Amino acid sequence: GSSRKSVSVERTFQQDLKSKDAIKEALQVISDTLAQRLETKQLKGSTVTLKVRYSNFDTFTRNKTLPVPINSAHNLNRVGLELLENNLEKEKQVRLLGLGVSALEDMEPRVQLSLFQEEIL
């Protein structure tokens, strides 16, 4: 089992992100980094949390719990984007962006399954 309760990646930007494209681009990079960390730790998780801090330091977090645990950059980015689209206040500039995954599980069951199958044979 994993001792970590969550794995997350946060970025504070030297210059606030002004456009939605810039914010989406930043989220993609964060999703990639987060996916790599999860892969390295052999973890996946079913709750994704988005954290946004605006240039005026207002901060919000939103999360979504999925029916199945994920750890791919594509899926992390998709959920992050959905949370972003639903909660981002227009005309506000973004100072910090973060994405995290909790409700973590080890990625071991596949290995155990293959051993189990060999025993049956």
C-alpha positions, 0 to 999 in steps of 0.5 A: 500500500501507499503511504502517500495520501495524494500526489500533486503538482503545482506551478506558480507563474512569474507572470500571471496567465491572462488567456484561456489558451495559456491556462490550458497549456499550463494545465497540460504541462502539469498533467504530464508531470503529474502522470510521470510522478504517478507512473514512477510511484506506480500509483493511480487515483480516482479523485482529481483536485484542481487548485487555482489562485488568481492574481488577487490571491483568491484561491479555490479548489474543486475536485471530481471523483471518478468511477475508476482510478486514472494516471494517464496525462490524457485523462488527468488533463481532461478532468482538470480541463472540465473542472477548469471550464466549470469554475474559472472566473472570466477576466481573472488572471491566474497566478498558480495552477495545481492538479492533484490525485488522491484516493490512490491505489497501487498499480500492482493488481495487474502483476498479481493477476498474471501470476494468478493466471500462470498458476491456473495453467 
